[in-house]
């Protein structure tokens, strides 16, 4: 449980910051998906963007936790 908190809480904060920075530059109504304008509402695009940022940040935090194991933990 402790490692899940180490992974999910910082990635939540980074996901929020990443979403704010991305959508400060890009308008959700001007985004294109496979050459077609996105037909989703602004709230849906914001939600999807947040969860994608959170997932990438969580993957980064999980990789960091995985790589910082010592030799004893690896060999168990």
C-alpha positions as CSV (number, residue, x, y, z in Angstrom):
1,X,0.0,0.0,0.0
2,X,2.9,2.3,0.8
3,X,4.4,2.0,-2.7
4,X,1.0,2.6,-4.3
5,X,0.8,5.9,-2.4
6,X,4.4,6.7,-3.5
7,X,3.4,6.1,-7.1
8,X,-0.1,7.5,-7.3
9,X,0.0,10.7,-5.2
10,X,3.0,12.4,-7.0
11,X,1.7,11.3,-10.4
12,X,-1.7,12.8,-9.6
13,X,-0.1,16.1,-8.9
14,X,2.1,15.9,-12.0
15,X,-0.9,14.8,-14.1
16,X,-2.8,17.9,-12.9
17,X,0.1,20.2,-13.7
18,X,0.7,18.6,-17.1
19,X,-3.0,19.0,-18.0
20,X,-3.0,22.7,-17.0
21,X,0.1,23.4,-19.0
22,X,-1.1,21.5,-22.1
23,X,-4.6,23.0,-22.2
24,X,-3.1,26.5,-21.5
25,X,-1.5,26.2,-24.9
26,X,-4.1,24.1,-26.8
27,X,-7.9,24.6,-27.0
28,X,-9.8,21.3,-26.8
29,X,-12.1,22.3,-29.6
30,X,-9.1,22.7,-32.0
31,X,-7.7,19.2,-31.4
32,X,-7.8,16.7,-34.3
33,X,-8.0,12.9,-33.9
34,X,-6.9,10.9,-37.0
35,X,-7.4,14.0,-39.2
36,X,-10.9,14.7,-38.0
37,X,-12.0,17.3,-35.5
38,X,-12.6,15.8,-32.1
39,X,-16.4,15.6,-31.5
40,X,-16.2,15.4,-27.7
41,X,-17.2,18.1,-25.3
42,X,-14.6,20.2,-23.6
43,X,-15.1,18.4,-20.3
44,X,-14.6,15.0,-21.9
45,X,-11.4,16.2,-23.5
46,X,-10.2,17.7,-20.2
47,X,-11.0,14.4,-18.4
48,X,-9.3,12.2,-20.9
49,X,-6.3,14.5,-21.0
50,X,-6.0,14.4,-17.2
51,X,-6.2,10.6,-17.0
52,X,-3.6,10.2,-19.8
53,X,-1.2,12.6,-18.1
54,X,-1.8,10.8,-14.8
55,X,-1.2,7.4,-16.4
56,X,2.1,8.5,-18.0
57,X,3.2,10.1,-14.7
58,X,2.2,7.0,-12.8
59,X,4.2,4.8,-15.2
60,X,7.2,7.0,-14.7
61,X,6.9,6.8,-10.9
62,X,6.4,3.1,-11.0
63,X,9.5,2.6,-13.1
64,X,11.4,4.8,-10.6
65,X,10.3,2.6,-7.7
66,X,11.1,-0.6,-9.7
67,X,14.6,0.6,-10.5
68,X,15.5,1.8,-7.0
69,X,15.3,-1.7,-5.6
70,X,18.5,-3.0,-4.0
71,X,20.2,-6.4,-4.8
72,X,18.6,-8.2,-1.9
73,X,15.1,-7.2,-3.1
74,X,15.9,-8.2,-6.6
75,X,17.2,-11.7,-5.7
76,X,14.3,-12.7,-3.4
